[in-house]
């Protein structure tokens, strides 16, 4: 029992130090970087249009999901 309490206390301490959500790069930002690379350098296999379209759609979906999560977190922190 004491071991479980120690593990929980350590977990809380790590949570207070730095939240992974505060330090991670959003998926849409990584996709934006890939889009910029694609526009700058192209793709090796020659199918740049399909790759561009795929990444652009991916970015739109990721941004929509990130907005939903952000809104849900805001609502939960306000207690609504």
C-alpha atoms as an extended CHARMM CRD file, in Angstrom:
* protein
*
        80  EXT
         1         1  UNK       CA              0.0000000000        0.0000000000        0.0000000000  PROA      1               0.0000000000
         2         2  UNK       CA              2.7910000000        2.3970000000        0.8400000000  PROA      2               0.0000000000
         3         3  UNK       CA              4.3990000000        1.7160000000       -2.5420000000  PROA      3               0.0000000000
         4         4  UNK       CA              1.2270000000        2.7570000000       -4.3890000000  PROA      4               0.0000000000
         5         5  UNK       CA              1.0130000000        6.0110000000       -2.4420000000  PROA      5               0.0000000000
         6         6  UNK       CA              4.6520000000        6.7830000000       -3.2690000000  PROA      6               0.0000000000
         7         7  UNK       CA              4.0650000000        6.1820000000       -6.9620000000  PROA      7               0.0000000000
         8         8  UNK       CA              1.0070000000        8.4370000000       -6.9390000000  PROA      8               0.0000000000
         9         9  UNK       CA              2.8940000000       11.2160000000       -5.1420000000  PROA      9               0.0000000000
        10        10  UNK       CA              5.6760000000       11.0010000000       -7.7410000000  PROA      10              0.0000000000
        11        11  UNK       CA              3.1330000000       11.1540000000      -10.5390000000  PROA      11              0.0000000000
        12        12  UNK       CA              1.5830000000       14.2960000000       -9.0920000000  PROA      12              0.0000000000
        13        13  UNK       CA              5.0120000000       15.8870000000       -8.7630000000  PROA      13              0.0000000000
        14        14  UNK       CA              5.8150000000       15.1640000000      -12.4140000000  PROA      14              0.0000000000
        15        15  UNK       CA              2.4420000000       16.5430000000      -13.4880000000  PROA      15              0.0000000000
        16        16  UNK       CA              3.0980000000       19.7980000000      -11.6370000000  PROA      16              0.0000000000
        17        17  UNK       CA              6.5730000000       20.1950000000      -13.1720000000  PROA      17              0.0000000000
        18        18  UNK       CA              5.6120000000       20.1930000000      -16.8400000000  PROA      18              0.0000000000
        19        19  UNK       CA              2.5370000000       19.1450000000      -18.7080000000  PROA      19              0.0000000000
        20        20  UNK       CA              3.1940000000       17.2380000000      -21.9540000000  PROA      20              0.0000000000
        21        21  UNK       CA              0.4320000000       19.2620000000      -23.5890000000  PROA      21              0.0000000000
        22        22  UNK       CA              2.2990000000       22.4780000000      -22.8860000000  PROA      22              0.0000000000
        23        23  UNK       CA              5.5660000000       21.2810000000      -24.4130000000  PROA      23              0.0000000000
        24        24  UNK       CA              4.4690000000       19.2340000000      -27.4280000000  PROA      24              0.0000000000
        25        25  UNK       CA              4.1920000000       20.5090000000      -30.9760000000  PROA      25              0.0000000000
        26        26  UNK       CA              0.6130000000       20.2980000000      -32.2750000000  PROA      26              0.0000000000
        27        27  UNK       CA              0.0340000000       17.8250000000      -35.1000000000  PROA      27              0.0000000000
        28        28  UNK       CA             -1.2040000000       20.5990000000      -37.3770000000  PROA      28              0.0000000000
        29        29  UNK       CA              2.0820000000       22.4560000000      -36.8920000000  PROA      29              0.0000000000
        30        30  UNK       CA              4.1040000000       19.3830000000      -37.8650000000  PROA      30              0.0000000000
        31        31  UNK       CA              1.8790000000       18.9610000000      -40.9210000000  PROA      31              0.0000000000
        32        32  UNK       CA              2.4150000000       22.6400000000      -41.8000000000  PROA      32              0.0000000000
        33        33  UNK       CA              6.1590000000       22.0610000000      -41.6800000000  PROA      33              0.0000000000
        34        34  UNK       CA              5.7910000000       19.0460000000      -43.9850000000  PROA      34              0.0000000000
        35        35  UNK       CA              3.6390000000       21.0950000000      -46.3580000000  PROA      35              0.0000000000
        36        36  UNK       CA              6.2660000000       23.8380000000      -46.4570000000  PROA      36              0.0000000000
        37        37  UNK       CA              8.9670000000       21.2630000000      -47.1630000000  PROA      37              0.0000000000
        38        38  UNK       CA              6.8520000000       19.7760000000      -49.9320000000  PROA      38              0.0000000000
        39        39  UNK       CA              6.2730000000       23.1800000000      -51.5100000000  PROA      39              0.0000000000
        40        40  UNK       CA              9.9740000000       24.0230000000      -51.2460000000  PROA      40              0.0000000000
        41        41  UNK       CA             11.5050000000       20.7430000000      -52.3620000000  PROA      41              0.0000000000
        42        42  UNK       CA              8.7730000000       18.6720000000      -54.0110000000  PROA      42              0.0000000000
        43        43  UNK       CA              8.5550000000       14.8960000000      -53.7170000000  PROA      43              0.0000000000
        44        44  UNK       CA             10.9070000000       12.2780000000      -55.0960000000  PROA      44              0.0000000000
        45        45  UNK       CA              8.3000000000       10.0930000000      -56.8110000000  PROA      45              0.0000000000
        46        46  UNK       CA              6.8070000000       12.8970000000      -58.9090000000  PROA      46              0.0000000000
        47        47  UNK       CA              3.2780000000       12.7550000000      -57.4870000000  PROA      47              0.0000000000
        48        48  UNK       CA              3.4420000000       16.1540000000      -55.7900000000  PROA      48              0.0000000000
        49        49  UNK       CA             -0.1860000000       17.1290000000      -56.4240000000  PROA      49              0.0000000000
        50        50  UNK       CA             -1.5940000000       14.0520000000      -54.6500000000  PROA      50              0.0000000000
        51        51  UNK       CA              0.8410000000       14.4540000000      -51.7460000000  PROA      51              0.0000000000
        52        52  UNK       CA              0.0220000000       18.1600000000      -51.4470000000  PROA      52              0.0000000000
        53        53  UNK       CA             -3.7060000000       17.4670000000      -51.4020000000  PROA      53              0.0000000000
        54        54  UNK       CA             -3.3270000000       14.6690000000      -48.8330000000  PROA      54              0.0000000000
        55        55  UNK       CA             -1.2940000000       16.8480000000      -46.4680000000  PROA      55              0.0000000000
        56        56  UNK       CA             -3.5830000000       19.8630000000      -46.8950000000  PROA      56              0.0000000000
        57        57  UNK       CA             -6.6620000000       17.7950000000      -46.0040000000  PROA      57              0.0000000000
        58        58  UNK       CA             -4.7770000000       16.2680000000      -43.0830000000  PROA      58              0.0000000000
        59        59  UNK       CA             -3.9330000000       19.7620000000      -41.7960000000  PROA      59              0.0000000000
        60        60  UNK       CA             -7.5590000000       20.8780000000      -42.0070000000  PROA      60              0.0000000000
        61        61  UNK       CA             -8.7470000000       17.8170000000      -40.0750000000  PROA      61              0.0000000000
        62        62  UNK       CA             -6.0100000000       18.2010000000      -37.4410000000  PROA      62              0.0000000000
        63        63  UNK       CA             -6.8500000000       21.8690000000      -36.9080000000  PROA      63              0.0000000000
        64        64  UNK       CA            -10.5410000000       21.0390000000      -36.5150000000  PROA      64              0.0000000000
        65        65  UNK       CA             -9.7730000000       18.3060000000      -33.9770000000  PROA      65              0.0000000000
        66        66  UNK       CA             -7.3890000000       20.5580000000      -32.0560000000  PROA      66              0.0000000000
        67        67  UNK       CA            -10.0690000000       23.2570000000      -31.8930000000  PROA      67              0.0000000000
        68        68  UNK       CA            -12.6070000000       20.7390000000      -30.5610000000  PROA      68              0.0000000000
        69        69  UNK       CA            -10.2000000000       19.5160000000      -27.8900000000  PROA      69              0.0000000000
        70        70  UNK       CA             -9.3120000000       23.0680000000      -26.9050000000  PROA      70              0.0000000000
        71        71  UNK       CA            -12.9870000000       23.9650000000      -26.5680000000  PROA      71              0.0000000000
        72        72  UNK       CA            -13.6950000000       20.8420000000      -24.5020000000  PROA      72              0.0000000000
        73        73  UNK       CA            -10.7860000000       21.6120000000      -22.1850000000  PROA      73              0.0000000000
        74        74  UNK       CA            -11.9530000000       25.2080000000      -21.7780000000  PROA      74              0.0000000000
        75        75  UNK       CA            -15.4650000000       24.0440000000      -20.9300000000  PROA      75              0.0000000000
        76        76  UNK       CA            -14.2260000000       21.4810000000      -18.4200000000  PROA      76              0.0000000000
        77        77  UNK       CA            -11.9760000000       24.0080000000      -16.6740000000  PROA      77              0.0000000000
        78        78  UNK       CA            -14.8810000000       26.4370000000      -16.3310000000  PROA      78              0.0000000000
        79        79  UNK       CA            -17.0760000000       23.6870000000      -14.9350000000  PROA      79              0.0000000000
        80        80  UNK       CA            -19.7090000000       23.9140000000      -17.6530000000  PROA      80              0.0000000000
